[in-house]
């Protein structure tokens, strides 16, 4: 693995710091997947878990879409890989999934997320669409996304080590 991540600044304004940490965690997931064949990206952790690196990428594409586009921007969009009938589809349905398509979709959702975030005047802006009747602030969404990536990057560490022994930060 080649570490191409940009370290977050040691001192910055709140919004710049949140953006930097979110981008750092996005880059971390990309690094954990770098250089692996499609079959390796599909490898599961341990039964009965359906967790794989490809599943995490697909999940994060859906999470980016859900929080930034559906909730924050109020876009009327469905999930990409999950449905009400298949709520774990992003993890479960990777056996024939295209890694190229999943990474392209994830990167596109990140760009949409950046645009939705940039369109907000400040971190106190709230979502246009409620989740379970609650509107969240942009600040909450960004902190939540950092947490979501950090948790799954921990999973990615273990998956990558299982696949080829590679470890790293």
ABEGO torsion letter per residue (X at the ends): XBBABBBBBABBBAAAAAAAAAAAAAAAAAAAABGBBAAAAABBBBOABABBAAAAAAAAAAAAAAAAAAAAAGBBBBBAABBAABAAAAAABAAABBAAAAAAAAAAAAAAAAAAAAABABAABBBABBBGGBBBBAAAAAAAAAAAAAAAAAAAAAAAAAAAGBBEX
